[in-house]
Amino acid sequence: MPRPLGELEDAVMTRVWQWNRPVTVREVLEDLQQERSIAYTTVMTVMDNLHQKGWVRREVEGRAYRYTAVSTRAAYSAALMNEAWAQSDNPAAALVAFFGMMSPEQRESLNDAIRIVQRDNPLPAPEEGGGEPAAS
C-alpha cells in the first residue's frame, strides 16, 4: 500500500501525471513557481525522493534526468481507497457511509465503474439447482 503523498510530492506528481510524458526538474519547477516561491534544489530533492519511493522512474538525458510516472493517479487513488476500506472493522458499513458522502455525479461514476467491471470480469454463473447435491 502506498503511503499518501505529502503536499509537495502530490503537487509534483500531479504535473507528472497530467503531462503524461517524461519531465525534467526544470519543467516542474517553472510550473510550480507560477503558484509559489520554490527553489530548484527543493524540487530536485522531491523528485529524487519520489524516484527512491518508486513513484517515478528516471533516465539520463544530457546533464539532467527525465522523470516518468510508474503508475497512474487512478491507481494511486484506488490503492488509498482500498487501504482505507481494509482498515475498517465493518467494511460493508464503511462502504455504505462512503457512498452516502458521494455527490450524484460521483454515484453515477460509481455506477459506470461497476458496469465496466461486471462486463470485463463477470461473476461465475451459479450452479444448477443452487444448493447441495441431491442424495441418491
Buried (B, 14 or more C-beta within 10 A) or exposed (E): EEEEBEEBBBBBBBBBBEBEEBBBBEBBBEBBEEEEEBEEEEBBEBBBBBBEEEBBBBEEEEEBBBBBBBBEBEEBEEBBEEEEEEEEEEEEEBEEEBEEEEEEEEEEEEEEEEEEEEEEEEEEEEEEEEEEEEEE
